[in-house]
Amino acid sequence: MPEHDRLPHLGPFSRNPIVFITAVTIDRHPILACDRAHHILRDIWLRSPAFDGWSVGRYTIMPDHVHLFARATQDAKPLFRWVQSWKSLSSRRLMENSEVRSPVWQRDYFDRYLRSADSYTDKWNYVSENPVRKGLVQSTTAWPWQGVLEDLSF
């Protein structure tokens, strides 16, 4: 099978696409919606550009899963290695001095390459409403475990 220098059907955004990622805790244990997990994940994701070549844009941390948007540099680790890396590191940190036990994350994850600026906005609007749909808060701005680390604008 020939190598492709771009992803099929991505159009003008194919050179540096944004990837939408969802990762879920094992058995959907609700261990993530807390300041400690938020701090651990933010810290790892903030260091990712330098260590792994991946930048995280918007993210939402729910009790049993995370949604995030990321973009790779040319020299980035493959997506599956990067996700494996931050999941492994966050697992170790979450287990330190706590009742959280291994494994923390389900082995697999969901990813989708976004095709346009509109799809990024649409997907973010859907994701940011997640805590409201689950009845955890009354408005998206009231959810404390979300944010933007880097501007991934098209």
LINMODA-V920461 format. One record per helix or strand. SS is the DSSP state (H for helix, E for strand). FROM is the first residue (numbers start at 1). TO is the last residue. If there is no record, write none. Layout:
BEGIN
SS,FROM,TO + SS,FROM,TO
END
This chain:
BEGIN
H,11,16 + E,18,25 + H,26,28 + H,35,51 + E,54,61 + E,65,72 + H,79,95 + E,105,105 + E,110,113 + H,117,128 + H,130,133 + H,140,142 + E,146,148
END
